[in-house]
Amino acid sequence: MEQIQSQPVPAIVRWTERLEQTEALDGPVQAIEPTITSVFGSGTTGWALRGEWLGHALHPLLTDITMGSWTSATVLDLVGGPASAPAAQRLVGLGLLTAAPTAWSGWAEWSETGTRDKRVGLVHAAGNALAATAYAASWIARRSGNHRLGAVLAIGGAGASGAAAYLGGHLAVARGVGSKHPVFDDPAQIVT
């Protein structure tokens, strides 16, 4: 897999391909799959969380709110000065409030994927859990008056979130994971 059509394959692409093939992840996937499918991926809950009512996946929309809030907080931390500390804390809090429904919608999509995608999705979820933990610690530090520690923890959370976002983008774009209305496969079906 060194070259495809005389283009070098980036190291991160090779790493992602190896991740898709990592059978060691199958045990954890099989351990949580029944519960995830039951809680988030079936019936009306799965229908709602996958965004089938919307015509396409709900997860990307929700990730924009969560990650946008956290990214905005980091921007304020870096360039906003001391007066922006309360706004940065509120943005971290908003990201934390939206993290759970964002994760739920991701689990609903995950429940309907194949083996390779479940492996990557599990690592994606673990990265996001690490990010959420760092941001929760950031919020607590800020609430306790230690804005500087909160900002440092948020930067750590941003790193974890960025790595997880790469895997989420891989799933959505390269692997085509995500609910969509069948009409998007054949736009000629649209009745005007």
C-alpha positions as CSV (number, residue, x, y, z in Angstrom):
1,M,0.0,0.0,0.0
2,E,3.0,2.3,-0.5
3,Q,1.7,4.0,-3.6
4,I,-1.6,4.4,-5.4
5,Q,-1.4,5.8,-9.0
6,S,2.2,7.0,-8.3
7,Q,1.1,9.2,-5.4
8,P,2.7,8.5,-2.0
9,V,0.3,7.3,0.7
10,P,0.5,9.7,3.7
11,A,1.5,8.0,7.0
12,I,-1.8,9.0,8.6
13,V,-3.7,7.1,5.9
14,R,-1.6,4.0,6.4
15,W,-2.2,4.3,10.2
16,T,-5.9,4.7,9.6
17,E,-6.0,1.7,7.3
18,R,-4.2,-0.4,10.0
19,L,-6.7,0.8,12.6
20,E,-9.5,-0.4,10.4
21,Q,-7.8,-3.9,10.3
22,T,-7.0,-4.1,14.1
23,E,-8.8,-7.2,15.2
24,A,-7.8,-6.6,18.8
25,L,-10.6,-4.0,18.9
26,D,-13.2,-6.7,18.0
27,G,-13.5,-7.9,21.7
28,P,-14.4,-4.4,23.1
29,V,-16.7,-3.8,20.1
30,Q,-18.6,-7.0,20.7
31,A,-18.8,-6.3,24.4
32,I,-20.5,-3.0,24.0
33,E,-22.4,-3.5,20.7
34,P,-25.6,-5.1,22.2
35,T,-26.0,-2.3,24.8
36,I,-25.2,0.5,22.4
37,T,-27.6,-0.9,19.8
38,S,-30.4,-1.4,22.3
39,V,-30.0,2.0,24.0
40,F,-29.1,4.3,21.0
41,G,-29.6,2.4,17.8
42,S,-33.0,0.8,17.7
43,G,-36.6,1.9,17.4
44,T,-37.7,5.4,17.5
45,T,-34.6,6.4,19.5
46,G,-32.3,5.2,16.8
47,W,-34.5,6.8,14.1
48,A,-34.3,10.2,15.9
49,L,-30.6,10.0,16.8
50,R,-29.5,9.0,13.3
51,G,-31.4,12.0,11.9
52,E,-33.6,9.9,9.6
53,W,-36.4,12.5,10.3
54,L,-34.0,15.2,9.0
55,G,-33.0,13.3,5.8
56,H,-29.4,12.9,6.8
57,A,-27.2,12.2,9.8
58,L,-27.7,14.4,12.9
59,H,-24.3,13.7,14.3
60,P,-22.3,16.2,12.1
61,L,-24.7,19.0,13.0
62,L,-24.3,18.3,16.7
63,T,-20.5,18.0,16.5
64,D,-20.3,21.5,15.1
65,I,-22.0,22.9,18.2
66,T,-19.8,21.0,20.7
67,M,-16.5,21.4,18.9
68,G,-17.4,25.0,17.9
69,S,-18.0,25.9,21.5
70,W,-14.8,24.4,22.7
71,T,-12.8,25.9,19.9
72,S,-14.2,29.3,20.5
73,A,-13.3,29.0,24.2
74,T,-9.7,28.2,23.3
75,V,-9.6,31.2,20.9
76,L,-10.8,33.4,23.8
77,D,-8.2,31.8,26.1
78,L,-5.4,32.6,23.6
79,V,-6.3,36.1,22.4
80,G,-9.2,37.4,24.5
81,G,-7.4,38.5,27.6
82,P,-8.6,38.2,31.2
83,A,-12.0,39.9,30.5
84,S,-12.9,36.9,28.2
85,A,-12.5,34.3,31.0
86,P,-16.2,34.2,31.9
87,A,-17.2,33.8,28.2
88,A,-14.6,31.1,27.7
89,Q,-16.0,29.2,30.7
90,R,-19.6,29.5,29.4
91,L,-18.4,28.1,26.0
92,V,-16.7,25.2,27.7
93,G,-19.9,24.5,29.6
94,L,-22.0,24.7,26.5
95,G,-19.8,22.2,24.8
96,L,-20.1,19.9,27.8
97,L,-23.9,20.2,27.7
98,T,-24.0,19.2,24.0
99,A,-21.4,16.5,24.2
100,A,-23.8,13.8,25.4
101,P,-26.5,14.1,22.7
102,T,-23.6,14.4,20.2
103,A,-22.2,11.1,21.4
104,W,-25.6,9.5,21.4
105,S,-26.2,10.4,17.8
106,G,-22.7,9.0,17.0
107,W,-23.5,5.7,18.8
108,A,-26.8,5.4,16.8
109,E,-24.8,5.7,13.5
110,W,-22.1,3.3,14.9
111,S,-24.8,0.7,15.6
112,E,-25.5,0.3,11.9
113,T,-21.9,0.1,10.6
114,G,-19.7,-2.8,9.6
115,T,-16.7,-4.3,11.5
116,R,-14.0,-2.0,10.1
117,D,-16.1,1.1,10.8
118,K,-17.0,-0.1,14.3
119,R,-13.3,-0.4,15.1
120,V,-12.5,3.1,14.0
121,G,-15.7,4.4,15.6
122,L,-14.7,2.9,19.0
123,V,-11.3,4.7,18.9
124,H,-13.2,7.9,17.7
125,A,-15.5,7.6,20.7
126,A,-12.6,7.0,23.1
127,G,-10.8,10.1,21.8
128,N,-14.0,12.2,22.3
129,A,-14.4,10.8,25.8
130,L,-10.9,11.9,26.6
131,A,-11.6,15.3,25.2
132,A,-14.8,15.6,27.2
133,T,-13.0,14.6,30.3
134,A,-10.3,17.3,29.7
135,Y,-13.0,19.9,29.1
136,A,-14.9,18.9,32.2
137,A,-11.7,19.3,34.2
138,S,-11.2,22.7,32.5
139,W,-14.6,23.8,33.5
140,I,-14.1,22.8,37.1
141,A,-10.7,24.5,37.2
142,R,-12.2,27.7,35.7
143,R,-15.1,27.5,38.2
144,S,-12.6,27.3,41.0
145,G,-10.9,30.5,39.8
146,N,-8.0,28.8,38.1
147,H,-8.5,30.1,34.5
148,R,-4.9,29.4,33.5
149,L,-5.2,25.7,34.4
150,G,-8.6,25.6,32.7
151,A,-7.1,27.0,29.5
152,V,-4.3,24.4,29.6
153,L,-6.7,21.6,30.1
154,A,-8.8,22.9,27.2
155,I,-5.8,22.8,24.9
156,G,-5.3,19.2,25.9
157,G,-9.0,18.5,25.2
158,A,-8.6,20.2,21.8
159,G,-5.8,17.9,20.9
160,A,-7.8,14.8,21.8
161,S,-10.9,16.3,20.0
162,G,-8.9,17.0,16.9
163,A,-7.6,13.5,16.7
164,A,-11.0,12.1,17.2
165,A,-12.4,14.5,14.6
166,Y,-10.0,13.2,12.0
167,L,-11.3,9.7,12.6
168,G,-14.9,11.0,12.5
169,G,-14.2,12.7,9.2
170,H,-12.6,9.5,7.9
171,L,-15.8,7.6,8.8
172,A,-18.1,10.2,7.2
173,V,-16.1,10.9,4.1
174,A,-13.8,8.0,3.2
175,R,-16.1,5.3,4.6
176,G,-19.5,6.9,3.9
177,V,-20.9,6.3,7.3
178,G,-23.9,8.4,8.0
179,S,-27.7,8.2,7.6
180,K,-29.2,9.7,4.5
181,H,-32.5,9.7,2.8
182,P,-32.6,7.3,-0.2
183,V,-33.5,10.1,-2.5
184,F,-30.0,11.4,-2.2
185,D,-28.8,8.3,-4.0
186,D,-31.1,9.0,-6.9
187,P,-32.2,12.7,-7.1
188,A,-34.5,11.9,-10.0
189,Q,-36.9,10.5,-7.3
190,I,-37.6,14.0,-6.0
191,V,-41.1,15.0,-6.8
192,T,-41.5,18.8,-7.1
